[in-house]
Amino acid sequence: MRDILPVILNVYKIKENSILPLLGLNLYHTAIEYDNTEFAFGKVRDPNKSGIYDITPMSFEDGAYIESINLGNISRRQFFVKLEKLKLLYKGDTYNFLTKNCNHFTNDLINLLFSNKAIPSKYTSFLKLGELLRKIF
């Protein structure tokens, strides 16, 4: 069993029927793949449960796969310690489409694992819109 494994960012374009693409905004789902498991964040009604879930890589059904980006290698211990820390912050009932979604989780995990990396800006247009709306309202 290898102890140091690659951390991969998987990106999907959300399947949606809206005006957003006409406004130049696309919705993206991002997830982190580690050790043949993909981790993401979504809504769960139970306030005692984390919204961080795991699935088989490339099996996200609500989006079309775009690309995978290798972020670097990290030990199992480092990865799972950081993931457990985020499980405390990303409870399923705190999910918000604009201000606390899968991209926020992914970005936070990437930042904890590799302080100099983030989701590529070409996939964060909607993430930035949520941040702007949070500041306004």
C-alpha positions as CSV (number, residue, x, y, z in Angstrom):
1,M,0.0,0.0,0.0
2,R,1.5,3.3,-1.1
3,D,1.4,6.1,1.5
4,I,1.9,9.1,-0.9
5,L,-0.8,9.5,-3.5
6,P,-1.9,12.1,-6.1
7,V,-4.7,14.6,-5.3
8,I,-6.8,15.3,-8.4
9,L,-9.3,18.0,-9.0
10,N,-12.2,16.7,-11.2
11,V,-14.3,19.3,-12.9
12,Y,-17.8,18.9,-14.3
13,K,-20.1,21.4,-16.1
14,I,-23.5,21.3,-14.4
15,K,-26.4,20.3,-16.6
16,E,-28.8,23.1,-16.4
17,N,-31.5,24.9,-18.4
18,S,-31.2,28.6,-17.5
19,I,-30.2,32.0,-18.7
20,L,-26.8,31.8,-16.9
21,P,-24.8,30.8,-20.0
22,L,-26.3,33.7,-21.9
23,L,-24.9,35.9,-19.2
24,G,-21.5,34.4,-19.6
25,L,-21.8,32.2,-16.5
26,N,-21.5,28.5,-16.4
27,L,-22.1,26.3,-13.4
28,Y,-19.3,23.9,-12.4
29,H,-19.1,21.1,-10.0
30,T,-15.7,20.3,-8.6
31,A,-14.6,17.4,-6.5
32,I,-11.3,16.0,-5.1
33,E,-10.2,12.6,-6.1
34,Y,-7.8,10.7,-3.8
35,D,-7.0,7.0,-3.6
36,N,-9.7,6.1,-6.2
37,T,-12.4,8.0,-4.3
38,E,-14.0,11.3,-5.2
39,F,-15.0,13.7,-2.4
40,A,-17.5,16.5,-2.8
41,F,-19.9,18.6,-0.7
42,G,-23.7,18.7,-1.0
43,K,-26.9,19.4,1.0
44,V,-28.0,17.0,3.7
45,R,-31.0,17.8,5.9
46,D,-29.6,16.3,9.1
47,P,-27.6,19.1,10.9
48,N,-25.4,16.4,12.7
49,K,-24.1,15.0,9.4
50,S,-21.4,16.2,7.2
51,G,-22.4,17.2,3.7
52,I,-19.0,15.9,2.5
53,Y,-19.7,12.7,0.6
54,D,-17.7,10.2,-1.5
55,I,-18.4,8.5,-4.7
56,T,-16.7,6.5,-7.4
57,P,-14.5,8.9,-9.5
58,M,-16.1,10.2,-12.6
59,S,-19.6,9.1,-11.5
60,F,-21.2,12.5,-10.8
61,E,-24.5,12.3,-12.7
62,D,-25.6,15.9,-12.7
63,G,-22.7,17.2,-14.8
64,A,-20.6,16.5,-17.9
65,Y,-17.0,15.7,-17.1
66,I,-14.6,18.4,-18.4
67,E,-11.1,17.6,-17.0
68,S,-8.9,16.3,-14.2
69,I,-6.0,18.3,-12.8
70,N,-3.3,16.7,-10.8
71,L,-2.6,19.0,-7.9
72,G,0.3,17.1,-6.4
73,N,1.0,14.2,-4.0
74,I,0.3,14.0,-0.3
75,S,0.3,11.3,2.4
76,R,-2.9,9.5,3.4
77,R,-2.5,10.9,6.9
78,Q,-2.2,14.5,5.8
79,F,-5.1,14.1,3.4
80,F,-7.5,12.5,5.8
81,V,-6.6,14.8,8.8
82,K,-7.4,17.8,6.6
83,L,-10.6,16.2,5.3
84,E,-11.8,15.5,8.8
85,K,-11.2,19.1,9.8
86,L,-13.4,20.3,6.9
87,K,-16.2,17.8,7.9
88,L,-16.7,19.9,11.0
89,L,-17.2,23.0,8.9
90,Y,-19.1,21.6,6.0
91,K,-22.3,20.2,7.7
92,G,-24.9,19.2,5.2
93,D,-27.5,21.7,6.4
94,T,-25.1,24.6,5.9
95,Y,-25.0,24.1,2.1
96,N,-25.9,27.2,0.2
97,F,-26.0,27.3,-3.6
98,L,-24.3,30.7,-3.8
99,T,-22.1,31.0,-0.7
100,K,-21.2,27.5,0.5
101,N,-21.2,24.9,-2.2
102,C,-19.1,22.1,-3.7
103,N,-16.6,24.7,-5.1
104,H,-16.1,26.4,-1.7
105,F,-15.4,23.0,-0.2
106,T,-13.0,22.0,-2.9
107,N,-11.2,25.3,-2.8
108,D,-10.8,25.1,1.0
109,L,-9.5,21.5,0.8
110,I,-7.0,22.4,-1.9
111,N,-5.9,25.3,0.2
112,L,-5.4,23.2,3.3
113,L,-3.5,20.6,1.4
114,F,-1.4,22.9,-0.9
115,S,-1.5,26.5,0.4
116,N,-0.4,27.9,-3.0
117,K,-3.1,26.2,-5.1
118,A,-6.8,26.8,-5.9
119,I,-9.5,25.9,-8.4
120,P,-8.5,27.4,-11.8
121,S,-10.2,30.8,-12.2
122,K,-11.9,29.7,-15.4
123,Y,-14.1,27.5,-13.3
124,T,-14.9,30.0,-10.5
125,S,-17.2,32.6,-12.2
126,F,-20.2,31.4,-10.3
127,L,-18.2,31.0,-7.1
128,K,-17.2,34.7,-7.5
129,L,-20.8,35.7,-8.1
130,G,-21.8,34.1,-4.8
131,E,-19.0,35.9,-3.0
132,L,-20.1,39.2,-4.5
133,L,-23.8,38.7,-3.6
134,R,-22.8,37.8,0.0
135,K,-21.0,41.1,0.3
136,I,-23.9,43.0,-1.1
137,F,-26.6,41.3,0.9
